[in-house]
Amino acid sequence: MTDMSETPMPPSNLKRRLPLIAIACVAVIGAFTLRDYLSFETLGENREMLLTFRDANYLLTALAFIGAYIIIVGFSLPGATIATLTGGFLFGVFPGALFNVTAATVGSIAIFLAARWGLGERLAAKMESSEGAVKKIKDGIDENQWSVLFLIRLVPAVPFFVANLVPALVGVPLHRFAISTFLGIIPGGIVYTSVGAGLGEVFEQGETPDLGIIFEPKVLLPILGLCVLAALPIMIKALSKKQGH
């Protein structure tokens, strides 16, 4: 007779993965259906209506904006950059940057929890019990979690979704992920929020905002400096181990 306690339970596994599956499905659908709506052109066409509504209902506008931004990030929908610009356009650099960073952090936590609940805990356990290169990568991340987390947030080339997903798959604690996300996206968030705060003049001139501003030396160099600071503990540990051998 078969021991029922040893039989797999697919429904339970499927239930754990439902949030991640839902995010993936909504992200794919949104990529095709919302691309033309969450755009700079749409913001320009509706700017007067948005400003009028904000002036009449500031708190409601702020709450609705934060909620919409959380949904965009949480479901990996297109338009996160436009949302950041909108935050600056409607609320200025401050509190616009605070709204943007807070909403992006909450949305990131939603993806992180969905990924960890569905895949991360098992994957992290498998990596921990494995040997060879996989175990070394896991150990390397564990030894330098704060530095690695800040680096993937500060480096502009790392996709936002990847920075949300990878920590969940290697067993990073929630509090470290939340803190490093909030603090790590502040520099880029302030830059794009400030661009959004100047959109009134851009709209009047019929131009489009310069989203490549983050790669200009005056902006990129300070961010790279923060990257070096974040990587410093990793470099010090590597040198110490080398000297120890």
DADAJO-V842582 format. One record per residue. RES is the residue in one small letter. SS is DSSP state (a for helix, b for strand, c for the rest). NEAR is the number of other C-alpha atoms within 10 Angstrom. Layout:
BEGIN
res,ss,near
RES,SS,NEAR
RES,SS,NEAR
END
This chain:
BEGIN
res,ss,near
m,c,3
t,c,6
d,c,6
m,a,7
s,a,7
e,a,7
t,c,8
p,c,9
m,c,9
p,a,9
p,a,9
s,a,9
n,a,13
l,a,12
k,a,13
r,a,17
r,a,17
l,a,15
p,a,18
l,a,22
i,a,16
a,a,13
i,a,19
a,a,15
c,a,13
v,a,15
a,a,20
v,a,15
i,a,13
g,a,18
a,a,15
f,a,11
t,a,13
l,c,14
r,c,13
d,c,13
y,c,12
l,c,19
s,c,16
f,a,17
e,a,14
t,a,12
l,a,20
g,a,18
e,a,11
n,c,10
r,a,18
e,a,11
m,a,11
l,a,16
l,a,16
t,a,11
f,a,13
r,a,16
d,a,12
a,a,10
n,c,11
y,a,15
l,a,11
l,a,12
t,a,18
a,a,18
l,a,12
a,a,12
f,a,19
i,a,23
g,a,15
a,a,15
y,a,28
i,a,24
i,a,19
i,a,21
v,a,26
g,a,25
f,c,23
s,c,22
l,c,23
p,c,22
g,c,21
a,a,20
t,a,17
i,a,20
a,a,27
t,a,27
l,a,30
t,a,27
g,a,29
g,a,29
f,a,23
l,a,24
f,a,21
g,c,18
v,a,24
f,a,15
p,a,14
g,a,26
a,a,27
l,a,19
f,a,24
n,a,29
v,a,26
t,a,20
a,a,24
a,a,27
t,a,24
v,a,21
g,a,23
s,a,27
i,a,23
a,a,21
i,a,22
f,a,27
l,a,18
a,a,23
a,a,25
r,a,26
w,a,20
g,a,22
l,a,18
g,a,22
e,a,17
r,a,15
l,a,16
a,a,20
a,a,13
k,a,14
m,a,21
e,a,17
s,a,10
s,c,13
e,c,10
g,c,8
a,a,10
v,a,14
k,a,16
k,a,14
i,a,14
k,a,17
d,a,15
g,a,13
i,a,19
d,a,14
e,a,14
n,c,15
q,a,19
w,a,19
s,a,19
v,a,21
l,a,24
f,a,25
l,a,22
i,a,24
r,a,25
l,a,24
v,c,17
p,c,16
a,c,8
v,c,12
p,c,11
f,a,17
f,a,15
v,a,11
a,a,19
n,a,26
l,a,19
v,a,17
p,a,24
a,a,26
l,a,22
v,c,24
g,c,20
v,c,21
p,c,11
l,a,15
h,a,10
r,a,14
f,a,22
a,a,17
i,a,14
s,a,22
t,a,25
f,a,20
l,a,15
g,a,23
i,c,22
i,a,17
p,a,20
g,a,20
g,a,24
i,a,20
v,a,20
y,a,27
t,a,33
s,a,21
v,a,22
g,a,28
a,a,24
g,c,16
l,a,23
g,a,13
e,a,11
v,a,16
f,a,16
e,a,9
q,c,9
g,c,9
e,c,10
t,c,12
p,c,17
d,c,10
l,a,13
g,a,8
i,a,14
i,a,17
f,a,12
e,c,9
p,a,11
k,a,10
v,a,14
l,a,17
l,a,13
p,a,12
i,a,19
l,a,16
g,a,12
l,a,18
c,a,20
v,a,15
l,a,14
a,a,21
a,a,17
l,a,13
p,a,16
i,a,20
m,a,12
i,a,11
k,a,13
a,a,12
l,a,12
s,a,11
k,a,10
k,a,9
q,a,8
g,a,7
h,c,6
END
